[in-house]
Amino acid sequence: MTGGGRRFDRTHRPAQRGEDARPQQRRSGDRPARPPQRRDGDARPRPAPGPMIPRIAETALYGRHAVLESLRAGRRGFRRLWLADGGRDAPILREIIEAAKAANVPNQTAPREALDAISLHAQGVALETGDYPYAGLDDMLALAARRDEKPLILILDTLQDPQNLGSLIRTADAVGAHGVVIPDRRSAAVTPAVANASAGAVEHLLVAQVVNLAREIDALKKQDVWVAALQDDPRATDLYGTDLRGGLALIVGNEADGVGRLLRDKADYLVKLPMRGRIASLNAAAAGTVALYEVLRQRSRPQTADG
């Protein structure tokens, strides 16, 4: 049909009876057809959102013994105790809950994966706390005086492994040392990993973080404290042949280089462990543990007339 009348396109005529009703091809620029609107009666309920996993502070203490001893010591500020879902039956967990109640610390449960996000060694418990309360050298000397004991102080020269630091703090507490001194640079600090490695001993023991170890050694000497450096050195004497019963500061060096030269020169004497095997040395934690227990052994002996 021509002229000014309406034009029909035969290619888009409706399908006649008996013919296949083929879908029309959409031309570019055409808007897609809207899907049919669902009636209110057909609306399906949305699935309920899953439980939110709480976010526990990354600085939280973890590990059952570290958490329990921190609550017992009461030296930090406490914010919240976290417990894994369904994990309250173990005797030590009941102790933790009771200690938290005594300290007015609220507790909350969390999925185990939330605690595992802090550490795989969390053991189903975490404690959000304030910063670790470092002490001073004067606090350690005052503690020795209150106990009427000769000072025993462990000095760690740039010990960088948290496990070694935690192990030595645990040993220092076990032998009755009055404190541990660490530098504030190039050294592991007291972290949740160290607290866990020490089994919570760091929460009871005094730890000083100082700017200058050499200056602290000079201060100890003025208080009649002898300074011994544990070092495999030709000038060193055998640990078991050295009198360690007086006031003592024992220096243990880092894993790679031992005690630095400046502190070796500052020490009153050097001591070494006898080695009989093919391995020439022990790691810092093992060597320091042997030396500290030798101090304890000597101090536990009855005094004789000749001293």
Contacts in CASP RR format, 6 or more apart in sequence:
PFRMAT RR
TARGET T0000
AUTHOR 0000-0000-0000
METHOD contacts of the structure
MODEL  1
MTGGGRRFDRTHRPAQRGEDARPQQRRSGDRPARPPQRRDGDARPRPAPG
PMIPRIAETALYGRHAVLESLRAGRRGFRRLWLADGGRDAPILREIIEAA
KAANVPNQTAPREALDAISLHAQGVALETGDYPYAGLDDMLALAARRDEK
PLILILDTLQDPQNLGSLIRTADAVGAHGVVIPDRRSAAVTPAVANASAG
AVEHLLVAQVVNLAREIDALKKQDVWVAALQDDPRATDLYGTDLRGGLAL
IVGNEADGVGRLLRDKADYLVKLPMRGRIASLNAAAAGTVALYEVLRQRS
RPQTADG
1 7 0 8 1.000
1 8 0 8 1.000
12 24 0 8 1.000
15 21 0 8 1.000
15 22 0 8 1.000
26 32 0 8 1.000
51 111 0 8 1.000
53 110 0 8 1.000
53 111 0 8 1.000
53 113 0 8 1.000
53 114 0 8 1.000
54 82 0 8 1.000
54 108 0 8 1.000
54 110 0 8 1.000
54 114 0 8 1.000
55 114 0 8 1.000
56 82 0 8 1.000
56 110 0 8 1.000
56 114 0 8 1.000
56 115 0 8 1.000
56 117 0 8 1.000
56 118 0 8 1.000
56 126 0 8 1.000
56 128 0 8 1.000
57 79 0 8 1.000
57 128 0 8 1.000
58 118 0 8 1.000
59 128 0 8 1.000
59 129 0 8 1.000
59 130 0 8 1.000
59 192 0 8 1.000
60 82 0 8 1.000
60 118 0 8 1.000
60 126 0 8 1.000
60 127 0 8 1.000
60 128 0 8 1.000
60 129 0 8 1.000
60 192 0 8 1.000
61 67 0 8 1.000
61 70 0 8 1.000
61 126 0 8 1.000
61 127 0 8 1.000
61 129 0 8 1.000
61 192 0 8 1.000
61 195 0 8 1.000
61 196 0 8 1.000
62 115 0 8 1.000
62 118 0 8 1.000
62 119 0 8 1.000
62 121 0 8 1.000
62 122 0 8 1.000
62 123 0 8 1.000
62 125 0 8 1.000
62 126 0 8 1.000
62 127 0 8 1.000
62 192 0 8 1.000
62 196 0 8 1.000
63 119 0 8 1.000
63 121 0 8 1.000
63 122 0 8 1.000
63 123 0 8 1.000
63 124 0 8 1.000
63 125 0 8 1.000
63 126 0 8 1.000
63 196 0 8 1.000
64 90 0 8 1.000
64 92 0 8 1.000
64 93 0 8 1.000
64 96 0 8 1.000
64 123 0 8 1.000
64 124 0 8 1.000
64 125 0 8 1.000
65 92 0 8 1.000
65 196 0 8 1.000
65 199 0 8 1.000
65 200 0 8 1.000
66 192 0 8 1.000
66 195 0 8 1.000
66 196 0 8 1.000
66 198 0 8 1.000
66 199 0 8 1.000
66 200 0 8 1.000
66 203 0 8 1.000
67 81 0 8 1.000
67 96 0 8 1.000
67 125 0 8 1.000
67 126 0 8 1.000
67 127 0 8 1.000
68 92 0 8 1.000
68 95 0 8 1.000
68 96 0 8 1.000
68 99 0 8 1.000
68 200 0 8 1.000
69 199 0 8 1.000
69 200 0 8 1.000
69 201 0 8 1.000
69 203 0 8 1.000
69 204 0 8 1.000
70 76 0 8 1.000
70 78 0 8 1.000
70 127 0 8 1.000
70 129 0 8 1.000
70 195 0 8 1.000
70 200 0 8 1.000
70 203 0 8 1.000
71 78 0 8 1.000
71 96 0 8 1.000
71 99 0 8 1.000
71 100 0 8 1.000
71 102 0 8 1.000
71 103 0 8 1.000
71 105 0 8 1.000
71 127 0 8 1.000
72 99 0 8 1.000
72 203 0 8 1.000
73 203 0 8 1.000
73 204 0 8 1.000
74 103 0 8 1.000
74 203 0 8 1.000
75 133 0 8 1.000
75 203 0 8 1.000
76 129 0 8 1.000
76 130 0 8 1.000
76 131 0 8 1.000
76 132 0 8 1.000
76 133 0 8 1.000
76 203 0 8 1.000
77 129 0 8 1.000
77 130 0 8 1.000
78 100 0 8 1.000
78 103 0 8 1.000
78 105 0 8 1.000
78 127 0 8 1.000
78 128 0 8 1.000
78 129 0 8 1.000
78 130 0 8 1.000
79 105 0 8 1.000
79 128 0 8 1.000
79 129 0 8 1.000
79 130 0 8 1.000
80 105 0 8 1.000
80 106 0 8 1.000
80 107 0 8 1.000
80 108 0 8 1.000
80 127 0 8 1.000
80 128 0 8 1.000
81 96 0 8 1.000
81 97 0 8 1.000
81 100 0 8 1.000
81 105 0 8 1.000
81 106 0 8 1.000
81 107 0 8 1.000
81 108 0 8 1.000
81 125 0 8 1.000
81 126 0 8 1.000
81 127 0 8 1.000
81 128 0 8 1.000
82 107 0 8 1.000
82 108 0 8 1.000
82 109 0 8 1.000
82 110 0 8 1.000
82 114 0 8 1.000
82 115 0 8 1.000
82 125 0 8 1.000
82 126 0 8 1.000
82 127 0 8 1.000
82 128 0 8 1.000
83 93 0 8 1.000
83 96 0 8 1.000
83 97 0 8 1.000
83 107 0 8 1.000
83 108 0 8 1.000
83 109 0 8 1.000
83 110 0 8 1.000
83 124 0 8 1.000
83 125 0 8 1.000
84 109 0 8 1.000
84 110 0 8 1.000
84 111 0 8 1.000
84 112 0 8 1.000
84 115 0 8 1.000
84 122 0 8 1.000
84 124 0 8 1.000
84 125 0 8 1.000
85 109 0 8 1.000
85 110 0 8 1.000
85 111 0 8 1.000
85 112 0 8 1.000
86 109 0 8 1.000
87 93 0 8 1.000
87 124 0 8 1.000
88 94 0 8 1.000
88 97 0 8 1.000
93 125 0 8 1.000
96 125 0 8 1.000
97 107 0 8 1.000
100 106 0 8 1.000
100 107 0 8 1.000
105 127 0 8 1.000
112 124 0 8 1.000
115 122 0 8 1.000
115 124 0 8 1.000
115 125 0 8 1.000
115 126 0 8 1.000
116 122 0 8 1.000
118 126 0 8 1.000
118 192 0 8 1.000
119 192 0 8 1.000
119 193 0 8 1.000
119 196 0 8 1.000
121 196 0 8 1.000
132 189 0 8 1.000
132 190 0 8 1.000
132 195 0 8 1.000
132 202 0 8 1.000
132 207 0 8 1.000
134 190 0 8 1.000
134 207 0 8 1.000
134 208 0 8 1.000
134 209 0 8 1.000
135 179 0 8 1.000
135 206 0 8 1.000
135 207 0 8 1.000
135 208 0 8 1.000
136 206 0 8 1.000
136 208 0 8 1.000
136 210 0 8 1.000
137 153 0 8 1.000
137 181 0 8 1.000
137 208 0 8 1.000
137 210 0 8 1.000
137 216 0 8 1.000
137 219 0 8 1.000
137 220 0 8 1.000
139 206 0 8 1.000
139 208 0 8 1.000
140 151 0 8 1.000
140 153 0 8 1.000
140 178 0 8 1.000
140 179 0 8 1.000
140 206 0 8 1.000
140 208 0 8 1.000
141 151 0 8 1.000
141 178 0 8 1.000
141 223 0 8 1.000
143 178 0 8 1.000
143 179 0 8 1.000
143 206 0 8 1.000
144 150 0 8 1.000
144 151 0 8 1.000
144 152 0 8 1.000
144 178 0 8 1.000
147 178 0 8 1.000
149 178 0 8 1.000
150 245 0 8 1.000
150 246 0 8 1.000
150 247 0 8 1.000
150 248 0 8 1.000
150 299 0 8 1.000
151 178 0 8 1.000
151 220 0 8 1.000
151 223 0 8 1.000
151 225 0 8 1.000
151 247 0 8 1.000
151 248 0 8 1.000
151 249 0 8 1.000
152 175 0 8 1.000
152 176 0 8 1.000
152 177 0 8 1.000
152 178 0 8 1.000
152 179 0 8 1.000
152 247 0 8 1.000
152 248 0 8 1.000
152 250 0 8 1.000
152 295 0 8 1.000
152 299 0 8 1.000
153 177 0 8 1.000
153 178 0 8 1.000
153 179 0 8 1.000
153 180 0 8 1.000
153 181 0 8 1.000
153 220 0 8 1.000
153 225 0 8 1.000
153 248 0 8 1.000
153 249 0 8 1.000
153 250 0 8 1.000
154 168 0 8 1.000
154 172 0 8 1.000
154 177 0 8 1.000
154 179 0 8 1.000
154 180 0 8 1.000
154 181 0 8 1.000
154 249 0 8 1.000
154 250 0 8 1.000
154 252 0 8 1.000
154 292 0 8 1.000
155 180 0 8 1.000
155 181 0 8 1.000
155 213 0 8 1.000
155 216 0 8 1.000
155 217 0 8 1.000
155 227 0 8 1.000
155 249 0 8 1.000
155 250 0 8 1.000
155 251 0 8 1.000
155 252 0 8 1.000
155 263 0 8 1.000
156 165 0 8 1.000
156 168 0 8 1.000
156 180 0 8 1.000
156 181 0 8 1.000
156 182 0 8 1.000
156 187 0 8 1.000
156 251 0 8 1.000
156 252 0 8 1.000
156 253 0 8 1.000
156 284 0 8 1.000
157 183 0 8 1.000
157 213 0 8 1.000
157 251 0 8 1.000
157 252 0 8 1.000
157 253 0 8 1.000
157 254 0 8 1.000
157 258 0 8 1.000
157 259 0 8 1.000
157 260 0 8 1.000
157 263 0 8 1.000
158 183 0 8 1.000
158 186 0 8 1.000
158 187 0 8 1.000
158 253 0 8 1.000
158 254 0 8 1.000
159 165 0 8 1.000
159 168 0 8 1.000
159 182 0 8 1.000
159 187 0 8 1.000
159 188 0 8 1.000
159 252 0 8 1.000
159 253 0 8 1.000
159 254 0 8 1.000
159 255 0 8 1.000
159 284 0 8 1.000
160 186 0 8 1.000
160 187 0 8 1.000
160 188 0 8 1.000
160 254 0 8 1.000
160 255 0 8 1.000
161 188 0 8 1.000
161 255 0 8 1.000
161 284 0 8 1.000
162 188 0 8 1.000
162 191 0 8 1.000
162 193 0 8 1.000
162 194 0 8 1.000
162 197 0 8 1.000
163 193 0 8 1.000
163 197 0 8 1.000
163 285 0 8 1.000
164 188 0 8 1.000
164 255 0 8 1.000
164 283 0 8 1.000
164 284 0 8 1.000
164 285 0 8 1.000
165 182 0 8 1.000
165 188 0 8 1.000
165 194 0 8 1.000
165 197 0 8 1.000
165 198 0 8 1.000
166 194 0 8 1.000
166 195 0 8 1.000
166 197 0 8 1.000
166 198 0 8 1.000
166 201 0 8 1.000
166 202 0 8 1.000
166 285 0 8 1.000
167 197 0 8 1.000
167 198 0 8 1.000
167 285 0 8 1.000
167 289 0 8 1.000
168 180 0 8 1.000
168 252 0 8 1.000
168 284 0 8 1.000
168 285 0 8 1.000
168 288 0 8 1.000
168 289 0 8 1.000
169 180 0 8 1.000
169 194 0 8 1.000
169 198 0 8 1.000
169 201 0 8 1.000
169 202 0 8 1.000
169 205 0 8 1.000
169 207 0 8 1.000
170 197 0 8 1.000
170 198 0 8 1.000
170 199 0 8 1.000
170 200 0 8 1.000
170 201 0 8 1.000
171 285 0 8 1.000
171 288 0 8 1.000
171 289 0 8 1.000
171 292 0 8 1.000
171 293 0 8 1.000
172 179 0 8 1.000
172 180 0 8 1.000
172 201 0 8 1.000
172 205 0 8 1.000
172 292 0 8 1.000
173 198 0 8 1.000
173 201 0 8 1.000
173 202 0 8 1.000
173 204 0 8 1.000
173 205 0 8 1.000
174 201 0 8 1.000
175 292 0 8 1.000
175 293 0 8 1.000
175 295 0 8 1.000
175 296 0 8 1.000
176 296 0 8 1.000
177 205 0 8 1.000
177 292 0 8 1.000
178 206 0 8 1.000
179 205 0 8 1.000
179 206 0 8 1.000
179 207 0 8 1.000
179 208 0 8 1.000
180 205 0 8 1.000
180 206 0 8 1.000
180 207 0 8 1.000
180 208 0 8 1.000
181 207 0 8 1.000
181 208 0 8 1.000
181 210 0 8 1.000
181 213 0 8 1.000
181 216 0 8 1.000
181 249 0 8 1.000
182 188 0 8 1.000
182 189 0 8 1.000
182 207 0 8 1.000
182 208 0 8 1.000
182 209 0 8 1.000
182 210 0 8 1.000
183 209 0 8 1.000
183 210 0 8 1.000
183 211 0 8 1.000
183 212 0 8 1.000
183 213 0 8 1.000
184 209 0 8 1.000
184 210 0 8 1.000
184 211 0 8 1.000
188 194 0 8 1.000
189 209 0 8 1.000
190 202 0 8 1.000
190 207 0 8 1.000
190 209 0 8 1.000
194 202 0 8 1.000
195 202 0 8 1.000
195 203 0 8 1.000
208 216 0 8 1.000
210 216 0 8 1.000
213 263 0 8 1.000
214 262 0 8 1.000
214 263 0 8 1.000
214 266 0 8 1.000
217 227 0 8 1.000
217 249 0 8 1.000
217 251 0 8 1.000
217 263 0 8 1.000
217 266 0 8 1.000
217 267 0 8 1.000
218 266 0 8 1.000
220 227 0 8 1.000
220 249 0 8 1.000
221 227 0 8 1.000
221 268 0 8 1.000
224 247 0 8 1.000
225 247 0 8 1.000
225 248 0 8 1.000
225 249 0 8 1.000
226 246 0 8 1.000
226 247 0 8 1.000
226 248 0 8 1.000
226 249 0 8 1.000
226 268 0 8 1.000
226 269 0 8 1.000
227 248 0 8 1.000
227 249 0 8 1.000
227 251 0 8 1.000
227 266 0 8 1.000
227 267 0 8 1.000
227 268 0 8 1.000
228 242 0 8 1.000
228 244 0 8 1.000
228 248 0 8 1.000
228 249 0 8 1.000
228 250 0 8 1.000
228 251 0 8 1.000
228 267 0 8 1.000
228 268 0 8 1.000
228 269 0 8 1.000
228 270 0 8 1.000
228 271 0 8 1.000
229 250 0 8 1.000
229 251 0 8 1.000
229 259 0 8 1.000
229 263 0 8 1.000
229 264 0 8 1.000
229 267 0 8 1.000
229 269 0 8 1.000
229 270 0 8 1.000
229 271 0 8 1.000
230 239 0 8 1.000
230 250 0 8 1.000
230 251 0 8 1.000
230 252 0 8 1.000
230 253 0 8 1.000
230 259 0 8 1.000
230 270 0 8 1.000
230 271 0 8 1.000
230 272 0 8 1.000
230 273 0 8 1.000
230 287 0 8 1.000
230 288 0 8 1.000
230 291 0 8 1.000
231 253 0 8 1.000
231 258 0 8 1.000
231 259 0 8 1.000
231 264 0 8 1.000
231 270 0 8 1.000
231 271 0 8 1.000
231 272 0 8 1.000
232 272 0 8 1.000
232 273 0 8 1.000
232 275 0 8 1.000
232 280 0 8 1.000
232 281 0 8 1.000
233 264 0 8 1.000
233 270 0 8 1.000
233 272 0 8 1.000
235 270 0 8 1.000
236 269 0 8 1.000
236 270 0 8 1.000
236 271 0 8 1.000
236 272 0 8 1.000
237 269 0 8 1.000
237 270 0 8 1.000
237 271 0 8 1.000
237 272 0 8 1.000
238 271 0 8 1.000
238 272 0 8 1.000
238 274 0 8 1.000
239 271 0 8 1.000
239 272 0 8 1.000
239 273 0 8 1.000
239 274 0 8 1.000
239 290 0 8 1.000
239 291 0 8 1.000
239 294 0 8 1.000
240 274 0 8 1.000
240 294 0 8 1.000
242 269 0 8 1.000
242 271 0 8 1.000
243 298 0 8 1.000
244 294 0 8 1.000
244 295 0 8 1.000
244 298 0 8 1.000
244 299 0 8 1.000
245 298 0 8 1.000
245 299 0 8 1.000
248 295 0 8 1.000
250 288 0 8 1.000
250 291 0 8 1.000
250 292 0 8 1.000
250 295 0 8 1.000
251 259 0 8 1.000
251 263 0 8 1.000
251 267 0 8 1.000
252 258 0 8 1.000
252 259 0 8 1.000
252 284 0 8 1.000
252 287 0 8 1.000
252 288 0 8 1.000
252 291 0 8 1.000
253 259 0 8 1.000
253 260 0 8 1.000
253 284 0 8 1.000
254 284 0 8 1.000
255 283 0 8 1.000
255 284 0 8 1.000
258 284 0 8 1.000
259 267 0 8 1.000
264 270 0 8 1.000
271 291 0 8 1.000
273 282 0 8 1.000
273 287 0 8 1.000
273 290 0 8 1.000
273 291 0 8 1.000
275 281 0 8 1.000
281 287 0 8 1.000
282 290 0 8 1.000
END
